[in-house]
Amino acid sequence: MNFQGIMKKNMLFHARKYISIYIVYALIVTLLFLFASLLYNKVIIQTLKPSYYQNLQLALSMVAAFSVIFITYATVSFVKYRGQEFGTYITLGMTSKQVIRLLSFEQLIITGSSLATGLLAGIVFGRLFYLGFQQFIHIPELTFQLNAPSFSITIAIFLSIMMVTFFLSALYIKRLSLVQLIRAKTLKDATKGSYLLGFISILLFAGSLWIIPYAMANRHEILLKIAVALTLITPYFMIGAGLLVIKHIIMKISTKFYQRLMLTFSNVTHRLRAFQTTLYLVMIMLGGSIVFMGLAYVLYASTEEMNDASNPASYMYVTSKDWQGLDEQSETFDFVVDNYARQIQGEWGKPLDIIVVSKTQYENYMHEKITTPALIRNDKELEPFKTPIKWNGMTLKDVQHLSRAVTNSSLFGYNIQEILVIDDPSIYQENIFTAHKLGHRVSKAEALVYEKKLKSINKVDQIPSQYKPASKELELESDFQRTGLALFISSFIGLLFVLASGIVLFYKVLSDLPAQKEYMQSLERIGLRRREKEQLIRNELRILFFTPFFLSVMLVSYYFYLFFHRFPNTWDYMQKLGLVVIVFFVIQFIFYSYSRVRCEWETNL
């Protein structure tokens, strides 16, 4: 048999093992193509705001970066798994160059078929992809368009990644000796465990979780940063050494329970240390995915609610001596723009711009009596409190902070965050502005007509930012575009990372199978039955797959609650996060199930 025959037979023999890599590569090509098609879609370029378009560019960059890391890891792991095979070829007389040539033939077939399949899938499913994207960002005229830049960028990125991957694989084969190649798939990266290290890491982790709320309440920034860093670093040591502590505790509490799971604890303790870096990486990827997707889903599901809170009026605009308004009946109040500084924990903050209104103007507009001075904020979660402020060269003590829906937050160039109400009509001396609130509901079409009228009356092509009207309907459309785009991108990136975490674990388990097979044969020699070995494998894989998952869920849930606990709908937000966690759990369970079947098959169970 000549060398070409060996290459063909070798490819056919490993076809089944290459299926998973082929599917993943094709999926990556499809995602790259679909995101590239969005970037070069004419409707997207003309409709989306520049900041939203930059988010799309960032999404493509993240997909490309993920592809580089993941494809490199998966390919090198697979090459390591086949180390004994390559060592056998060299023993039979092949040179390293011929082995690399054999690998290049396989890579060429996989790269070409994955690229063709991925592009074809992108073309076939492009309309469905755009239909989903359209539902998120509300652009009715958006359609799927094929364009040359999408193909060229996708091909260039994917081929560049595959070239780098092949170079690293070839370097790996060339640098290892024959003995190292043969033993490559049975070598472990085990590290020494330590009860003390595990105990200290658990204590630091628990202590950091307790310290964070305290540091936030008392504004200790350095302490807060240290505590947050510890919650992210200590799980690495908990994965490697924490199980030693848990095993020791179980031995003390229930000897019978420990003896029943002694083999599982012993092997898993060793494998967790061997998988320490991989499991920690998986935990970080899962945690990041859940955070991004959870936050994006909460923001999208709460878009209308947040729009209602930010826009109590259907339509508002501002006039002055330099800017004329509409002939529509409206409620009004006069205001001036000034600056103030607030005292926080005994220290004065930086001066900030603020809208200042007289008590008379405020009471006539809001139809209520208040005690002044007062700071009014459009914030439902604000509890009334008092604090001193500096304004107009004076220090005002016991200024009460109140929550009232006075204006749309986007009025006056997005500067109305707070309103200072003063019992002093003399504030109206120069640069007086008037806020107008229309009493009826203004639709999107009416809002666009009013905007044209304002331009016509004031003879301008563009309305200055401080006079830009605030329309609830237009803001809602823009908010849905913003949160929809965030959810769409976060969903794809999040799912990509959770898929990557599952596949990384799968390939790590796959590379460890030869050693696991030897271990199972040793257990068989001491009398373990088939069912007992199957249960042992299942217990080990459950711990390996779900330890990083539950650690990441615990951390994310903790930070999610800290972020939203001051909101009135905290538990609604936590329930939405729960839905995301359930989706990710199902995906992780699928990878666990496939890995279990593969392990049982490879170990001849």
HELIX and SHEET records of a PDB file:
HELIX    1   1 PHE A    3  PHE A   13  1                                  11    
HELIX    2   2 ALA A   15  LEU A   39  1                                  25    
HELIX    3   3 LYS A   42  THR A   47  1                                   6    
HELIX    4   4 PRO A   50  TYR A   81  1                                  32    
HELIX    5   5 GLY A   83  THR A   91  1                                   9    
HELIX    6   6 SER A   96  ILE A  137  1                                  42    
HELIX    7   7 ALA A  148  ARG A  175  1                                  28    
HELIX    8   8 LEU A  178  ARG A  183  1                                   6    
HELIX    9   9 TYR A  195  ALA A  217  1                                  23    
HELIX   10  10 GLU A  221  PHE A  237  1                                  17    
HELIX   11  11 MET A  238  GLY A  242  3                                   5    
HELIX   12  12 LEU A  243  ILE A  253  1                                  11    
HELIX   13  13 THR A  255  ARG A  260  1                                   6    
HELIX   14  14 MET A  262  ALA A  274  1                                  13    
HELIX   15  15 GLN A  276  ALA A  301  1                                  26    
HELIX   16  16 THR A  303  SER A  310  1                                   8    
HELIX   17  17 LYS A  359  MET A  366  1                                   8    
HELIX   18  18 LEU A  411  TYR A  414  1                                   4    
HELIX   19  19 PRO A  425  ILE A  427  5                                   3    
HELIX   20  20 LYS A  444  ASN A  458  1                                  15    
HELIX   21  21 SER A  465  TYR A  467  5                                   3    
HELIX   22  22 LYS A  472  SER A  511  1                                  40    
HELIX   23  23 LEU A  513  ARG A  525  1                                  13    
HELIX   24  24 ARG A  530  PHE A  564  1                                  35    
HELIX   25  25 THR A  570  GLU A  602  1                                  33    
SHEET    1   A 5 GLU A 347  TRP A 348  0                                        
SHEET    2   A 5 SER A 330  ILE A 344 -1                                        
SHEET    3   A 5 PHE A 433  LEU A 438 -1                                        
SHEET    4   A 5 TYR A 315  SER A 320 -1                                        
SHEET    5   A 5 ALA A 470  SER A 471 -1                                        
SHEET    1   B 7 GLU A 347  TRP A 348  0                                        
SHEET    2   B 7 SER A 330  ILE A 344 -1                                        
SHEET    3   B 7 LEU A 352  SER A 358 -1                                        
SHEET    4   B 7 GLU A 418  ILE A 422  1                                        
SHEET    5   B 7 ALA A 374  ARG A 377 -1                                        
SHEET    6   B 7 MET A 394  SER A 403  1                                        
SHEET    7   B 7 PHE A 385  TRP A 391 -1                                        
END                                                                             
